[in-house]
Amino acid sequence: MFVLTKRYVRLAYASDETFRCDRSTLSIAKVRWLDFRDGHWDSSSFALAEVGEIRYRVLVALRGTAIYGLRLRAGGKALRILPWLKPADAERILLALKSFGADVPDDPVVPSKLKENQWGS
């Protein structure tokens, strides 16, 4: 089982988000937009077989700043999850998802150029 929880307030996204995956199911839960008390969570679960095109990409680009996270297609929708995800964490997540049989590129490693430019690794 793979679990990742992020907690912080950013302008473009809600303050809490949970991402959980085992060998059969991917579950995502988010606090509703502008719910700063974390009172209502929207959650979705998808069979891992119906989740596809999982990629580490730009989620939002504003005034020369890019917010990176995971993009995927599940339940007939394009989803953007885990904003502000660092490249090293994205690499670990993508490799774990690939080991579970998810639709991840053959080489899910985040480009080293991106690592150097974005996060000073």
trRosetta pair geometry for C-beta under 8 A, 3 or more apart (Angstrom, degrees):
i j d omega theta_ij theta_ji phi_ij phi_ji
1 20 7.2 -7 -176 -169 99 92
1 21 7.4 166 -157 89 57 45
1 22 4.6 -27 -104 -95 79 91
2 20 7.1 163 89 -154 58 46
2 21 4.9 -7 59 62 103 90
2 22 7.4 173 20 -82 69 41
2 93 7.2 133 163 -131 140 68
2 96 4.8 111 -90 148 152 145
2 97 7.5 -102 51 -64 159 65
2 100 7.7 -108 3 -39 125 137
3 18 7.5 -17 -165 -169 89 94
3 19 7.4 154 -156 87 43 58
3 20 4.9 1 -110 -110 78 86
3 21 8.0 -174 -74 27 45 56
4 18 7.5 162 87 -155 53 50
4 19 4.7 -7 60 62 98 103
4 20 7.7 -169 27 -74 59 49
4 82 7.0 19 110 -107 135 129
4 89 7.7 112 -135 -180 142 117
4 93 6.7 -29 -32 -97 152 119
5 16 7.7 -13 -170 -162 91 87
5 17 7.5 170 -150 88 52 50
5 18 5.0 -11 -107 -109 83 81
5 19 7.7 -171 -76 27 41 66
6 16 7.3 165 87 -147 62 43
6 17 5.3 -1 55 58 100 92
6 18 8.0 -169 24 -80 64 41
6 82 6.5 125 -7 -134 144 73
6 84 7.4 151 -170 71 148 106
6 85 8.0 -97 -71 -82 151 77
7 15 6.5 29 -159 155 63 83
7 16 5.4 1 -110 -104 78 79
8 15 6.4 -131 105 -154 18 74
8 84 7.5 -57 67 67 128 159
9 15 4.4 -22 -87 -103 71 103
9 36 7.1 21 -109 -126 131 95
10 13 5.2 26 70 45 110 87
10 15 7.8 156 14 -99 62 54
10 67 7.8 122 162 -127 150 141
10 83 6.4 -126 63 106 156 132
10 84 6.4 -178 -62 -35 155 133
12 59 7.8 138 131 110 142 114
12 60 5.2 -145 -158 37 158 167
12 62 7.9 -170 -74 -9 130 137
12 67 6.1 -149 53 -1 154 170
12 83 6.5 -169 89 -152 112 166
13 17 7.3 -27 160 -40 126 132
13 83 4.7 176 -17 23 155 145
14 17 6.6 123 79 -58 100 91
14 30 5.3 117 51 175 141 97
14 31 4.1 -174 168 73 133 87
14 32 6.6 145 -102 91 141 15
14 33 5.8 -108 -69 -91 98 41
14 34 7.9 -84 -104 -11 82 29
14 35 6.8 5 -137 46 115 86
15 31 5.8 -15 51 50 75 147
15 36 6.5 79 -14 -128 140 57
15 38 6.7 -89 75 -71 116 95
16 30 7.1 157 95 -153 66 46
16 31 4.4 80 50 -21 94 118
16 38 5.4 50 3 -116 141 115
16 41 7.6 -61 96 -104 121 102
17 28 7.5 -16 -171 -169 92 85
17 29 7.1 166 -155 88 46 55
17 30 4.9 -2 -110 -106 83 79
17 31 7.3 -98 -64 9 58 78
17 81 6.7 169 177 -162 138 85
17 82 6.5 -166 112 -84 140 51
17 83 7.9 111 7 22 158 80
18 27 7.6 -13 114 116 98 94
18 28 7.1 161 86 -155 61 40
18 29 4.4 4 52 54 104 100
18 30 7.8 -156 26 -68 64 43
19 26 7.9 -19 -167 -170 79 88
19 27 7.6 157 -157 87 34 58
19 28 5.7 1 -107 -109 67 76
19 70 8.0 88 -122 37 156 143
19 81 6.1 117 -88 153 122 134
19 82 5.9 -21 -33 -61 147 114
19 93 7.8 14 116 -140 143 134
20 26 7.4 158 87 -158 53 44
20 27 4.5 -9 63 60 100 102
20 28 7.8 -169 27 -72 68 37
21 25 7.1 -163 -140 97 52 49
21 26 4.7 -5 -104 -109 95 73
21 27 7.3 -173 -74 23 48 66
21 48 7.0 91 -157 -95 102 113
21 96 7.4 131 78 123 126 109
21 97 6.3 1 118 -101 168 84
21 100 6.4 -147 147 12 116 172
21 102 7.6 -25 -167 -53 147 139
22 25 5.8 22 46 48 91 79
22 100 7.4 161 147 -131 28 137
23 48 7.0 -97 160 6 33 158
23 100 5.1 -155 -116 -146 56 96
23 101 7.3 57 -158 20 77 111
24 47 6.6 -45 169 -146 74 73
24 48 5.6 -147 -170 7 21 112
25 45 5.6 -3 -173 -173 116 106
25 46 7.0 149 -155 76 66 39
25 47 6.3 -51 -100 -111 65 40
25 48 6.2 -103 -65 -34 14 86
26 45 7.1 160 83 -154 46 56
26 46 5.0 -16 61 62 96 92
26 47 7.9 27 18 114 81 9
26 48 5.6 112 -26 -92 94 71
26 51 5.2 36 18 -49 147 158
26 74 6.8 -109 79 -115 131 152
26 102 7.6 75 -62 -103 130 130
27 43 6.7 4 -175 -174 96 104
27 44 7.2 174 -149 90 55 46
27 45 4.5 -17 -100 -102 84 86
27 46 7.8 175 -79 20 41 62
28 43 6.9 172 91 -149 47 59
28 44 5.3 -5 58 58 92 91
28 45 7.8 175 21 -81 61 42
28 79 7.1 143 36 179 173 151
28 81 5.8 -93 -135 -112 136 145
29 41 5.0 13 -179 175 108 121
29 42 7.0 167 -152 84 58 42
29 43 3.9 -16 -101 -100 90 93
29 44 7.7 174 -79 20 50 56
30 41 6.8 153 77 -155 28 72
30 42 5.5 -17 62 59 83 92
30 43 7.8 163 18 -82 55 50
30 81 7.9 -133 -65 -124 121 90
31 35 5.1 -141 167 75 99 111
31 38 5.1 -77 -109 -121 136 66
31 39 8.0 86 -149 37 101 45
31 40 7.1 105 -154 76 65 53
31 41 5.9 -50 -92 -100 51 66
31 42 7.9 108 -152 15 7 79
32 35 4.3 69 68 -10 88 132
32 40 4.9 6 -2 86 124 104
32 41 7.5 -146 -24 -103 76 19
32 42 6.0 96 -75 -21 78 106
35 38 6.5 115 126 -85 99 20
35 39 5.6 -119 -175 39 117 85
35 40 5.6 -111 -136 42 165 86
38 41 7.5 16 -175 -63 76 90
44 74 7.6 130 132 112 130 127
44 75 7.0 -97 -178 -4 130 154
46 50 5.5 -119 179 78 103 104
46 51 5.2 112 112 -61 132 101
46 74 4.3 -76 -76 -174 172 122
46 75 5.5 -120 -101 -39 118 97
47 50 4.9 73 67 11 91 102
47 51 7.5 -162 91 -14 47 87
48 51 5.6 -54 -150 27 41 115
48 100 6.2 -99 -158 136 156 117
48 101 6.6 88 132 80 129 95
48 102 5.7 -93 -172 -86 102 85
49 101 8.0 -14 -85 119 68 117
50 74 6.3 91 116 -146 87 70
50 75 6.8 71 131 -63 126 49
51 54 6.7 35 147 -54 103 111
51 72 5.9 2 -172 168 96 130
51 73 7.3 152 -160 82 49 53
51 74 4.5 -7 -109 -96 79 105
51 102 6.0 -30 92 -141 112 103
51 103 6.8 -165 110 26 65 100
52 72 7.0 149 78 -169 32 83
52 73 5.0 -25 70 66 83 102
52 74 7.5 159 22 -74 59 59
52 103 4.0 11 -134 49 66 156
53 71 7.3 -45 129 118 96 88
53 72 6.0 151 86 -143 71 51
53 73 4.7 44 44 9 117 107
53 103 6.0 -9 -30 115 34 125
54 70 6.3 -11 -164 -170 85 112
54 71 7.5 165 -147 86 38 49
54 72 4.4 2 -99 -99 69 109
54 94 6.8 173 123 -120 112 84
54 97 5.9 -74 102 128 164 157
54 102 5.8 14 7 145 144 123
54 103 6.0 134 7 84 89 72
54 104 5.1 -40 71 -90 110 76
55 70 7.1 148 77 -154 36 63
55 71 5.2 -17 63 61 89 94
55 72 7.3 163 19 -75 62 61
55 105 7.0 60 -102 -23 87 110
56 68 6.5 30 175 178 87 111
56 69 7.5 -136 -144 129 64 17
56 70 6.1 -42 -95 -96 57 63
56 71 7.9 153 -109 17 10 78
56 85 7.2 -118 -135 96 101 126
56 87 7.1 101 162 -124 152 65
56 90 4.1 74 -107 176 139 142
56 91 7.8 -31 -34 -60 158 53
56 94 6.5 -77 -32 -51 109 135
56 108 7.7 100 -3 -175 109 85
56 110 5.5 -47 81 -95 154 105
57 68 6.9 -166 109 -142 20 78
57 69 7.6 -29 65 66 57 51
57 70 7.7 76 26 -143 74 24
57 71 4.7 -23 42 4 121 124
58 61 5.4 14 171 -53 136 103
58 66 4.6 -67 -126 -163 112 116
58 67 7.0 95 -160 65 68 47
58 68 5.9 -56 -99 -94 46 66
59 67 5.0 -56 58 100 100 94
59 68 6.5 131 -2 -142 89 15
59 69 4.4 15 -40 33 133 108
59 71 7.0 176 -94 -65 76 94
59 80 4.5 118 -138 -170 107 128
59 83 5.5 -103 54 -104 158 90
60 66 7.4 164 88 -153 48 50
60 67 4.5 12 54 42 90 116
60 80 8.0 97 -37 165 83 156
60 83 7.4 3 14 -125 110 124
61 65 7.2 171 -153 86 55 44
61 66 4.8 -15 -104 -103 85 77
61 67 7.5 -152 -73 19 42 70
62 65 5.7 -19 70 60 73 92
62 67 7.9 20 13 -11 96 103
66 118 7.7 -73 71 -112 108 117
67 83 5.2 1 163 -159 120 104
67 84 6.3 -42 -156 -62 93 62
68 83 7.7 134 81 -152 32 53
68 84 7.4 91 61 -106 66 16
68 85 6.0 -100 111 61 86 79
68 87 7.5 4 113 -67 158 72
68 90 7.3 -61 141 -55 118 149
68 118 7.0 11 -8 -156 140 160
69 80 6.0 85 84 179 126 82
69 81 6.0 -159 156 91 122 35
69 82 4.5 163 -155 87 101 67
69 83 4.4 -61 -57 -91 138 39
69 84 6.9 14 -73 15 98 35
69 85 4.9 107 -117 10 59 111
70 80 7.5 158 85 -156 50 45
70 81 5.1 -23 67 68 99 86
70 82 5.1 43 13 44 100 116
70 85 6.5 28 -25 18 81 162
70 90 6.9 171 -69 -131 88 98
70 93 7.1 -90 -69 112 137 144
71 78 6.9 -6 -170 -176 97 94
71 79 7.2 161 -154 85 49 53
71 80 5.6 -17 -101 -102 75 70
71 81 8.0 158 -89 23 28 69
72 78 7.7 166 90 -154 33 54
72 79 5.3 -16 66 60 81 99
72 81 7.1 -20 21 17 107 112
73 76 7.8 -1 179 -132 91 9
73 77 7.1 177 -151 87 61 35
73 78 5.5 -32 -98 -99 77 60
73 79 7.2 161 -99 14 24 80
74 77 6.5 -25 71 59 59 81
74 79 5.8 -16 32 -1 102 130
80 83 7.4 42 146 -67 100 89
82 85 4.4 41 140 -55 108 126
82 93 7.8 157 77 -79 178 177
85 89 5.5 -126 -171 87 85 117
85 90 5.1 101 136 -66 118 95
85 93 7.6 -46 -166 10 139 147
86 89 4.7 85 61 12 84 105
86 90 6.9 -150 93 -10 40 89
86 119 5.7 82 -146 -105 98 155
87 90 5.4 -54 -143 36 33 114
87 91 6.3 38 157 -24 66 102
87 110 4.1 -156 -160 106 100 159
87 114 5.8 150 -94 111 141 104
87 115 4.5 -130 83 -94 157 80
87 118 6.7 122 -29 67 118 129
87 119 6.1 -146 14 9 105 139
87 121 7.0 -95 61 -19 122 146
88 91 5.7 -51 -152 30 30 114
88 92 6.8 30 151 -16 62 103
88 110 7.7 -104 -63 39 30 135
88 115 7.2 80 -51 -127 77 116
88 119 7.9 -122 -7 95 96 161
88 121 6.8 146 -45 -105 113 145
89 92 5.7 -53 -152 35 36 111
89 93 6.3 33 152 -18 68 107
90 93 5.7 -57 -147 39 32 111
90 94 6.1 28 158 -17 67 109
90 110 5.5 77 85 -57 119 133
91 94 6.0 -56 -142 39 27 108
91 95 6.3 25 159 -16 63 109
91 108 6.8 144 -138 121 59 91
91 109 5.8 28 -129 -132 112 55
91 110 5.1 -100 -65 2 98 100
92 95 6.0 -60 -148 39 27 109
92 96 6.3 25 156 -18 64 109
93 96 5.8 -59 -149 37 29 110
93 97 6.2 27 155 -17 66 108
94 97 5.7 -53 -143 38 31 111
94 98 6.2 36 155 -22 64 106
94 104 5.1 146 -169 -152 86 137
94 105 7.8 -5 -177 39 131 83
94 108 3.6 -164 139 166 130 139
94 110 8.0 141 17 -45 144 85
95 98 5.6 -51 -146 35 31 114
95 99 6.6 33 153 -21 63 103
95 104 7.9 -165 -80 131 24 161
95 108 6.0 -169 -64 73 60 131
96 99 5.7 -53 -152 33 32 111
96 100 6.8 28 150 -15 63 105
97 100 5.7 -58 -154 37 36 110
97 102 4.0 -43 166 41 94 142
97 104 5.3 123 97 -50 107 135
98 101 7.7 72 -179 -56 32 11
98 102 6.2 -84 -81 57 33 84
98 104 4.1 -92 -76 57 91 136
98 108 5.9 -148 -41 -14 137 143
104 108 4.9 -9 161 -79 115 132
105 108 5.2 146 62 -80 86 64
110 114 5.7 -96 163 73 98 128
110 115 6.1 114 109 -55 111 97
111 114 4.6 91 73 3 92 104
111 115 7.2 -157 101 -7 50 85
112 115 5.2 -49 -151 34 43 118
112 116 6.3 40 154 -19 71 103
113 116 6.0 -56 -149 37 30 107
113 117 6.1 17 159 -10 66 114
114 117 6.1 -62 -138 44 27 103
114 118 5.6 5 174 -2 67 120
115 118 6.8 -66 -130 45 15 95
115 119 6.0 -51 -164 46 53 107
115 121 4.4 -47 163 40 101 134
116 119 7.8 -78 -110 55 5 66
116 120 7.2 39 -163 -113 44 22
116 121 6.1 -93 -84 55 45 79
